[in-house]
Amino acid sequence: MAKKRRRSLPIKSRTKRAVKQALAAAGAQGQGKQAQELSRAAASALDRAAHKGVMHPRTAARKKSRLARRLKAGTRGAQSAE
């Protein structure tokens, strides 16, 4: 069990960090382009974690969907403010 945890922990941390950065950029004003790039990286990290068995594929899909919704809501709010 310790071997699996040692292998999974860095992948989980990388994934969480990528999602957190994407959410922060989505909430920030005037960072639509950067938010899109970060969300693409987060989606890739989620897919990679699912592929390696660190997280269930449906969990990754759910997190990607929620991230995309937040990104869309954040960029829509930024566009109306301009």
PyRosetta script that sets phi, psi and omega in degrees:
from pyrosetta import init, pose_from_sequence

init()
pose = pose_from_sequence("MAKKRRRSLPIKSRTKRAVKQALAAAGAQGQGKQAQELSRAAASALDRAAHKGVMHPRTAARKKSRLARRLKAGTRGAQSAE")
pose.set_psi(1, -37.3)
pose.set_omega(1, -178.7)
pose.set_phi(2, -66.2)
pose.set_psi(2, -32.9)
pose.set_omega(2, -180.0)
pose.set_phi(3, -65.9)
pose.set_psi(3, -44.0)
pose.set_omega(3, 179.2)
pose.set_phi(4, -65.2)
pose.set_psi(4, -40.4)
pose.set_omega(4, 180.0)
pose.set_phi(5, -64.9)
pose.set_psi(5, -42.0)
pose.set_omega(5, 178.2)
pose.set_phi(6, -61.3)
pose.set_psi(6, -35.7)
pose.set_omega(6, -179.3)
pose.set_phi(7, -77.0)
pose.set_psi(7, -36.2)
pose.set_omega(7, -174.5)
pose.set_phi(8, -82.8)
pose.set_psi(8, -31.8)
pose.set_omega(8, -173.3)
pose.set_phi(9, -58.9)
pose.set_psi(9, -47.3)
pose.set_omega(9, 179.1)
pose.set_phi(10, -64.4)
pose.set_psi(10, -33.5)
pose.set_omega(10, 179.4)
pose.set_phi(11, -68.4)
pose.set_psi(11, -43.2)
pose.set_omega(11, 178.1)
pose.set_phi(12, -62.4)
pose.set_psi(12, -43.7)
pose.set_omega(12, -179.4)
pose.set_phi(13, -63.0)
pose.set_psi(13, -44.4)
pose.set_omega(13, 179.4)
pose.set_phi(14, -60.9)
pose.set_psi(14, -41.7)
pose.set_omega(14, -179.2)
pose.set_phi(15, -66.2)
pose.set_psi(15, -47.0)
pose.set_omega(15, 179.5)
pose.set_phi(16, -60.6)
pose.set_psi(16, -41.9)
pose.set_omega(16, -179.6)
pose.set_phi(17, -63.3)
pose.set_psi(17, -42.3)
pose.set_omega(17, -179.5)
pose.set_phi(18, -64.3)
pose.set_psi(18, -42.5)
pose.set_omega(18, 179.8)
pose.set_phi(19, -66.1)
pose.set_psi(19, -42.3)
pose.set_omega(19, -179.2)
pose.set_phi(20, -63.4)
pose.set_psi(20, -41.3)
pose.set_omega(20, 178.3)
pose.set_phi(21, -65.0)
pose.set_psi(21, -40.6)
pose.set_omega(21, 179.4)
pose.set_phi(22, -65.4)
pose.set_psi(22, -41.1)
pose.set_omega(22, 178.8)
pose.set_phi(23, -66.2)
pose.set_psi(23, -38.7)
pose.set_omega(23, 178.4)
pose.set_phi(24, -64.8)
pose.set_psi(24, -40.6)
pose.set_omega(24, 179.4)
pose.set_phi(25, -69.9)
pose.set_psi(25, -34.4)
pose.set_omega(25, 179.3)
pose.set_phi(26, -66.8)
pose.set_psi(26, -33.5)
pose.set_omega(26, -179.7)
pose.set_phi(27, -80.5)
pose.set_psi(27, -19.8)
pose.set_omega(27, -177.6)
pose.set_phi(28, -79.0)
pose.set_psi(28, 147.8)
pose.set_omega(28, 179.7)
pose.set_phi(29, -77.9)
pose.set_psi(29, 138.4)
pose.set_omega(29, 173.3)
pose.set_phi(30, 70.8)
pose.set_psi(30, 22.4)
pose.set_omega(30, 179.6)
pose.set_phi(31, -123.3)
pose.set_psi(31, 40.0)
pose.set_omega(31, -177.0)
pose.set_phi(32, -62.1)
pose.set_psi(32, -45.2)
pose.set_omega(32, -178.0)
pose.set_phi(33, -64.8)
pose.set_psi(33, -45.5)
pose.set_omega(33, -179.9)
pose.set_phi(34, -66.0)
pose.set_psi(34, -37.5)
pose.set_omega(34, 179.1)
pose.set_phi(35, -63.5)
pose.set_psi(35, -38.5)
pose.set_omega(35, 178.5)
pose.set_phi(36, -65.0)
pose.set_psi(36, -43.1)
pose.set_omega(36, 179.2)
pose.set_phi(37, -63.8)
pose.set_psi(37, -43.3)
pose.set_omega(37, -179.6)
pose.set_phi(38, -68.3)
pose.set_psi(38, -35.0)
pose.set_omega(38, 178.5)
pose.set_phi(39, -70.3)
pose.set_psi(39, -33.1)
pose.set_omega(39, 175.7)
pose.set_phi(40, -64.9)
pose.set_psi(40, -41.1)
pose.set_omega(40, 178.2)
pose.set_phi(41, -66.6)
pose.set_psi(41, -38.2)
pose.set_omega(41, 179.2)
pose.set_phi(42, -66.8)
pose.set_psi(42, -41.4)
pose.set_omega(42, 178.2)
pose.set_phi(43, -62.7)
pose.set_psi(43, -39.3)
pose.set_omega(43, 178.2)
pose.set_phi(44, -64.8)
pose.set_psi(44, -42.5)
pose.set_omega(44, 179.2)
pose.set_phi(45, -64.5)
pose.set_psi(45, -39.6)
pose.set_omega(45, 178.3)
pose.set_phi(46, -65.3)
pose.set_psi(46, -42.9)
pose.set_omega(46, 178.0)
pose.set_phi(47, -62.4)
pose.set_psi(47, -41.2)
pose.set_omega(47, -179.8)
pose.set_phi(48, -64.3)
pose.set_psi(48, -42.1)
pose.set_omega(48, 178.9)
pose.set_phi(49, -64.2)
pose.set_psi(49, -39.5)
pose.set_omega(49, 178.6)
pose.set_phi(50, -67.0)
pose.set_psi(50, -40.9)
pose.set_omega(50, -179.5)
pose.set_phi(51, -64.5)
pose.set_psi(51, -36.1)
pose.set_omega(51, -178.8)
pose.set_phi(52, -82.9)
pose.set_psi(52, -3.7)
pose.set_omega(52, 177.6)
pose.set_phi(53, 85.3)
pose.set_psi(53, 11.5)
pose.set_omega(53, 179.3)
pose.set_phi(54, -75.7)
pose.set_psi(54, -32.0)
pose.set_omega(54, 179.0)
pose.set_phi(55, -139.5)
pose.set_psi(55, 154.3)
pose.set_omega(55, 180.0)
pose.set_phi(56, -68.7)
pose.set_psi(56, 141.6)
pose.set_omega(56, -178.8)
pose.set_phi(57, -57.2)
pose.set_psi(57, -34.7)
pose.set_omega(57, 179.1)
pose.set_phi(58, -71.5)
pose.set_psi(58, -32.3)
pose.set_omega(58, 175.5)
pose.set_phi(59, -64.1)
pose.set_psi(59, -43.5)
pose.set_omega(59, 178.1)
pose.set_phi(60, -62.3)
pose.set_psi(60, -42.8)
pose.set_omega(60, 179.7)
pose.set_phi(61, -63.7)
pose.set_psi(61, -40.5)
pose.set_omega(61, 179.2)
pose.set_phi(62, -64.1)
pose.set_psi(62, -43.9)
pose.set_omega(62, 179.8)
pose.set_phi(63, -65.3)
pose.set_psi(63, -38.7)
pose.set_omega(63, 177.8)
pose.set_phi(64, -64.8)
pose.set_psi(64, -40.7)
pose.set_omega(64, 179.7)
pose.set_phi(65, -64.2)
pose.set_psi(65, -44.6)
pose.set_omega(65, 179.8)
pose.set_phi(66, -66.2)
pose.set_psi(66, -38.0)
pose.set_omega(66, 177.7)
pose.set_phi(67, -63.5)
pose.set_psi(67, -43.4)
pose.set_omega(67, 179.7)
pose.set_phi(68, -63.7)
pose.set_psi(68, -40.2)
pose.set_omega(68, 178.1)
pose.set_phi(69, -63.0)
pose.set_psi(69, -43.7)
pose.set_omega(69, 179.3)
pose.set_phi(70, -64.8)
pose.set_psi(70, -41.0)
pose.set_omega(70, 179.2)
pose.set_phi(71, -62.3)
pose.set_psi(71, -44.3)
pose.set_omega(71, -179.6)
pose.set_phi(72, -64.1)
pose.set_psi(72, -42.7)
pose.set_omega(72, 179.0)
pose.set_phi(73, -65.9)
pose.set_psi(73, -38.7)
pose.set_omega(73, 179.8)
pose.set_phi(74, -68.7)
pose.set_psi(74, -41.1)
pose.set_omega(74, -180.0)
pose.set_phi(75, -73.7)
pose.set_psi(75, -31.6)
pose.set_omega(75, 178.0)
pose.set_phi(76, -66.6)
pose.set_psi(76, -39.1)
pose.set_omega(76, 178.1)
pose.set_phi(77, -66.9)
pose.set_psi(77, -35.6)
pose.set_omega(77, 179.5)
pose.set_phi(78, -70.6)
pose.set_psi(78, -36.3)
pose.set_omega(78, 179.9)
pose.set_phi(79, -68.8)
pose.set_psi(79, -37.6)
pose.set_omega(79, -179.3)
pose.set_phi(80, -72.9)
pose.set_psi(80, -23.5)
pose.set_omega(80, 179.6)
pose.set_phi(81, -76.7)
pose.set_psi(81, -22.5)
pose.set_omega(81, -177.1)
pose.set_phi(82, -76.2)
pose.dump_pdb("model.pdb")
